[in-house]
Amino acid sequence: MYNTEHYIKNLRTLFDAQPRPSMLPGWLWLPPEQRERRLRELLQPLANTSR
């Protein structure tokens, strides 16, 4: 089994290998309530088709 420190170190390495945050969608940096509204807008079509 991995110890926790090793696991966290691996996670950090993976995270550092990701593209810079500027490549992530802008709504990730919005305040929580705006982010929630944006997520709802994005998920609305999915909710409609799953019924």
N, CA, C and O atoms as CSV, one atom per row, in Angstrom:
chain,resi,resn,atom,element,x,y,z
A,1,MET,N,N,0.847,-1.212,0.000
A,1,MET,CA,C,0.000,0.000,0.000
A,1,MET,C,C,0.880,1.260,0.000
A,1,MET,O,O,1.942,1.301,0.620
A,2,TYR,N,N,0.404,2.269,-0.709
A,2,TYR,CA,C,1.110,3.550,-0.683
A,2,TYR,C,C,0.863,4.227,0.646
A,2,TYR,O,O,-0.221,4.116,1.219
A,3,ASN,N,N,1.873,4.931,1.136
A,3,ASN,CA,C,1.586,5.770,2.288
A,3,ASN,C,C,1.042,7.098,1.792
A,3,ASN,O,O,1.194,7.449,0.622
A,4,THR,N,N,0.412,7.825,2.688
A,4,THR,CA,C,-0.307,9.036,2.291
A,4,THR,C,C,0.618,10.061,1.651
A,4,THR,O,O,0.263,10.695,0.657
A,5,GLU,N,N,1.805,10.220,2.227
A,5,GLU,CA,C,2.739,11.216,1.699
A,5,GLU,C,C,3.093,10.925,0.244
A,5,GLU,O,O,3.130,11.822,-0.599
A,6,HIS,N,N,3.347,9.662,-0.024
A,6,HIS,CA,C,3.705,9.243,-1.378
A,6,HIS,C,C,2.552,9.525,-2.332
A,6,HIS,O,O,2.750,10.007,-3.447
A,7,TYR,N,N,1.346,9.215,-1.870
A,7,TYR,CA,C,0.143,9.428,-2.677
A,7,TYR,C,C,-0.030,10.904,-3.019
A,7,TYR,O,O,-0.289,11.262,-4.168
A,8,ILE,N,N,0.117,11.759,-1.998
A,8,ILE,CA,C,-0.034,13.203,-2.198
A,8,ILE,C,C,1.047,13.718,-3.142
A,8,ILE,O,O,0.791,14.574,-3.989
A,9,LYS,N,N,2.253,13.189,-2.987
A,9,LYS,CA,C,3.347,13.598,-3.861
A,9,LYS,C,C,3.018,13.250,-5.312
A,9,LYS,O,O,3.261,14.049,-6.217
A,10,ASN,N,N,2.468,12.058,-5.529
A,10,ASN,CA,C,2.071,11.653,-6.877
A,10,ASN,C,C,0.972,12.545,-7.426
A,10,ASN,O,O,1.012,12.949,-8.588
A,11,LEU,N,N,-0.008,12.851,-6.587
A,11,LEU,CA,C,-1.097,13.732,-7.002
A,11,LEU,C,C,-0.554,15.082,-7.421
A,11,LEU,O,O,-0.952,15.637,-8.445
A,12,ARG,N,N,0.371,15.609,-6.609
A,12,ARG,CA,C,0.939,16.919,-6.901
A,12,ARG,C,C,1.694,16.882,-8.224
A,12,ARG,O,O,1.614,17.820,-9.017
A,13,THR,N,N,2.421,15.806,-8.458
A,13,THR,CA,C,3.168,15.660,-9.705
A,13,THR,C,C,2.214,15.643,-10.889
A,13,THR,O,O,2.452,16.305,-11.900
A,14,LEU,N,N,1.122,14.876,-10.757
A,14,LEU,CA,C,0.106,14.828,-11.807
A,14,LEU,C,C,-0.471,16.206,-12.049
A,14,LEU,O,O,-0.626,16.643,-13.189
A,15,PHE,N,N,-0.790,16.889,-10.951
A,15,PHE,CA,C,-1.406,18.204,-11.056
A,15,PHE,C,C,-0.466,19.189,-11.745
A,15,PHE,O,O,-0.894,19.980,-12.586
A,16,ASP,N,N,0.811,19.138,-11.385
A,16,ASP,CA,C,1.790,20.051,-11.980
A,16,ASP,C,C,1.983,19.767,-13.464
A,16,ASP,O,O,2.373,20.653,-14.224
A,17,ALA,N,N,1.710,18.532,-13.877
A,17,ALA,CA,C,1.873,18.167,-15.277
A,17,ALA,C,C,0.707,18.664,-16.131
A,17,ALA,O,O,0.799,18.688,-17.359
A,18,GLN,N,N,-0.381,19.057,-15.485
A,18,GLN,CA,C,-1.552,19.537,-16.218
A,18,GLN,C,C,-1.250,20.888,-16.860
A,18,GLN,O,O,-0.328,21.584,-16.435
A,19,PRO,N,N,-2.021,21.261,-17.881
A,19,PRO,CA,C,-1.868,22.597,-18.460
A,19,PRO,C,C,-2.125,23.670,-17.406
A,19,PRO,O,O,-2.794,23.428,-16.402
A,20,ARG,N,N,-1.591,24.835,-17.648
A,20,ARG,CA,C,-1.777,25.941,-16.704
A,20,ARG,C,C,-3.263,26.273,-16.554
A,20,ARG,O,O,-4.051,26.034,-17.469
A,21,PRO,N,N,-3.645,26.830,-15.386
A,21,PRO,CA,C,-5.047,27.165,-15.125
A,21,PRO,C,C,-5.694,28.045,-16.189
A,21,PRO,O,O,-6.913,28.016,-16.352
A,22,SER,N,N,-4.904,28.818,-16.907
A,22,SER,CA,C,-5.479,29.710,-17.916
A,22,SER,C,C,-6.202,28.924,-19.012
A,22,SER,O,O,-7.034,29.475,-19.732
A,23,MET,N,N,-5.878,27.639,-19.130
A,23,MET,CA,C,-6.506,26.817,-20.154
A,23,MET,C,C,-7.838,26.239,-19.694
A,23,MET,O,O,-8.611,25.714,-20.496
A,24,LEU,N,N,-8.098,26.344,-18.386
A,24,LEU,CA,C,-9.358,25.835,-17.846
A,24,LEU,C,C,-10.476,26.814,-18.133
A,24,LEU,O,O,-10.223,28.002,-18.336
A,25,PRO,N,N,-11.732,26.324,-18.154
A,25,PRO,CA,C,-12.851,27.228,-18.425
A,25,PRO,C,C,-12.939,28.355,-17.400
A,25,PRO,O,O,-12.665,28.155,-16.217
A,26,GLY,N,N,-13.319,29.526,-17.862
A,26,GLY,CA,C,-13.344,30.698,-16.995
A,26,GLY,C,C,-14.295,30.581,-15.823
A,26,GLY,O,O,-14.063,31.183,-14.775
A,27,TRP,N,N,-15.378,29.805,-15.987
A,27,TRP,CA,C,-16.366,29.764,-14.906
A,27,TRP,C,C,-15.848,29.089,-13.652
A,27,TRP,O,O,-16.455,29.212,-12.589
A,28,LEU,N,N,-14.732,28.376,-13.757
A,28,LEU,CA,C,-14.158,27.760,-12.563
A,28,LEU,C,C,-13.723,28.819,-11.554
A,28,LEU,O,O,-13.684,28.561,-10.351
A,29,TRP,N,N,-13.400,30.002,-12.048
A,29,TRP,CA,C,-12.884,31.043,-11.162
A,29,TRP,C,C,-13.970,32.005,-10.707
A,29,TRP,O,O,-13.688,32.963,-9.988
A,30,LEU,N,N,-15.216,31.758,-11.121
A,30,LEU,CA,C,-16.315,32.610,-10.680
A,30,LEU,C,C,-16.632,32.335,-9.216
A,30,LEU,O,O,-16.289,31.278,-8.687
A,31,PRO,N,N,-17.290,33.297,-8.559
A,31,PRO,CA,C,-17.784,33.042,-7.202
A,31,PRO,C,C,-18.753,31.866,-7.223
A,31,PRO,O,O,-19.391,31.615,-8.245
A,32,PRO,N,N,-18.875,31.139,-6.109
A,32,PRO,CA,C,-19.671,29.903,-6.068
A,32,PRO,C,C,-21.076,30.032,-6.632
A,32,PRO,O,O,-21.524,29.151,-7.367
A,33,GLU,N,N,-21.785,31.114,-6.305
A,33,GLU,CA,C,-23.178,31.197,-6.767
A,33,GLU,C,C,-23.255,31.372,-8.280
A,33,GLU,O,O,-24.135,30.803,-8.925
A,34,GLN,N,N,-22.339,32.157,-8.851
A,34,GLN,CA,C,-22.317,32.324,-10.310
A,34,GLN,C,C,-21.879,31.030,-10.988
A,34,GLN,O,O,-22.394,30.660,-12.044
A,35,ARG,N,N,-20.914,30.346,-10.361
A,35,ARG,CA,C,-20.419,29.087,-10.901
A,35,ARG,C,C,-21.549,28.053,-10.920
A,35,ARG,O,O,-21.686,27.277,-11.865
A,36,GLU,N,N,-22.349,28.063,-9.860
A,36,GLU,CA,C,-23.469,27.138,-9.767
A,36,GLU,C,C,-24.485,27.403,-10.872
A,36,GLU,O,O,-24.999,26.475,-11.496
A,37,ARG,N,N,-24.766,28.686,-11.106
A,37,ARG,CA,C,-25.717,29.065,-12.148
A,37,ARG,C,C,-25.204,28.608,-13.515
A,37,ARG,O,O,-25.959,28.080,-14.331
A,38,ARG,N,N,-23.909,28.821,-13.747
A,38,ARG,CA,C,-23.293,28.431,-15.018
A,38,ARG,C,C,-23.378,26.914,-15.216
A,38,ARG,O,O,-23.695,26.430,-16.302
A,39,LEU,N,N,-23.087,26.177,-14.136
A,39,LEU,CA,C,-23.149,24.721,-14.207
A,39,LEU,C,C,-24.556,24.253,-14.533
A,39,LEU,O,O,-24.748,23.332,-15.327
A,40,ARG,N,N,-25.545,24.900,-13.909
A,40,ARG,CA,C,-26.942,24.537,-14.182
A,40,ARG,C,C,-27.273,24.762,-15.647
A,40,ARG,O,O,-27.938,23.935,-16.270
A,41,GLU,N,N,-26.808,25.885,-16.204
A,41,GLU,CA,C,-27.048,26.174,-17.623
A,41,GLU,C,C,-26.431,25.081,-18.496
A,41,GLU,O,O,-27.032,24.633,-19.473
A,42,LEU,N,N,-25.222,24.664,-18.125
A,42,LEU,CA,C,-24.530,23.647,-18.915
A,42,LEU,C,C,-25.218,22.290,-18.814
A,42,LEU,O,O,-25.258,21.527,-19.779
A,43,LEU,N,N,-25.763,21.999,-17.622
A,43,LEU,CA,C,-26.341,20.676,-17.391
A,43,LEU,C,C,-27.807,20.589,-17.776
A,43,LEU,O,O,-28.356,19.491,-17.871
A,44,GLN,N,N,-28.440,21.711,-17.995
A,44,GLN,CA,C,-29.867,21.733,-18.305
A,44,GLN,C,C,-30.227,20.837,-19.494
A,44,GLN,O,O,-31.149,20.029,-19.380
A,45,PRO,N,N,-29.527,20.955,-20.641
A,45,PRO,CA,C,-29.855,20.095,-21.786
A,45,PRO,C,C,-29.756,18.611,-21.445
A,45,PRO,O,O,-30.571,17.810,-21.904
A,46,LEU,N,N,-28.765,18.247,-20.645
A,46,LEU,CA,C,-28.596,16.849,-20.252
A,46,LEU,C,C,-29.782,16.376,-19.427
A,46,LEU,O,O,-30.288,15.272,-19.626
A,47,ALA,N,N,-30.224,17.222,-18.497
A,47,ALA,CA,C,-31.354,16.875,-17.641
A,47,ALA,C,C,-32.611,16.671,-18.479
A,47,ALA,O,O,-33.425,15.794,-18.191
A,48,ASN,N,N,-32.761,17.488,-19.517
A,48,ASN,CA,C,-33.952,17.391,-20.361
A,48,ASN,C,C,-33.960,16.117,-21.202
A,48,ASN,O,O,-35.013,15.515,-21.412
A,49,THR,N,N,-32.795,15.708,-21.680
A,49,THR,CA,C,-32.753,14.541,-22.564
A,49,THR,C,C,-32.825,13.236,-21.789
A,49,THR,O,O,-33.218,12.212,-22.347
A,50,SER,N,N,-32.454,13.252,-20.516
A,50,SER,CA,C,-32.414,12.002,-19.748
A,50,SER,C,C,-33.812,11.546,-19.329
A,50,SER,O,O,-33.989,10.399,-18.919
A,51,ARG,N,N,-34.806,12.430,-19.428
A,51,ARG,CA,C,-36.169,12.045,-19.028
A,51,ARG,C,C,-36.837,11.175,-20.062
A,51,ARG,O,O,-37.984,10.767,-19.877
